[in-house]
Structures are given as C-alpha cells and as structure tokens.
C-alpha cells in the first residue's frame, strides 16, 4: 500500500522521535510530504532545529482541523504539480 503523507508528533515513545522518523522516510522517498506536530516545541526541539528535515512542515499544537486540512491540501497540490518542498 503506498504512503501519501507522513504525519507524526515530534515526541514519540521510545528511542525514535518524529524528526528522526521523517529523516528516515525522506531518505527512502524524498518526495513524500511530511508534517510534524508538537505541543511543546521547546522540549521537542531540545536537540536544535538543525535536525528538522528541511522538507517538513512543523505544526504547533493546538491546531484546528481546518488548519491541518489546509496544510495537507497544499502539500498534495504541490505534489501533483511537482513542487514538493517549495
């Protein structure tokens, strides 16, 4: 089954975090849209912003369904037009 989008929280249980997950997935498919969410960006970003993939969109919590929907629609529109990550 193909994956159309990676949507993950930055903080995950265990040793993997959302930023590392995004880097791993993007290494396999650099065209995959990525959205990372965080309710505590200071804690989630304790490793610095340099480890956030350039292609990822970071969404601060709390966010609305309308905000999330607009971001996903924008990413899919860019993917269709070949402008992913722009």
Protein Blocks (a to p, Z undefined) as FASTA:
>chain_A
ZZfbdcddfbdghjbdfklmmmmmmmmmmmbccddddfblmlmmmnojklpcfkbccddd
dddfklmmmmmmmmmmmmmnopghZZ
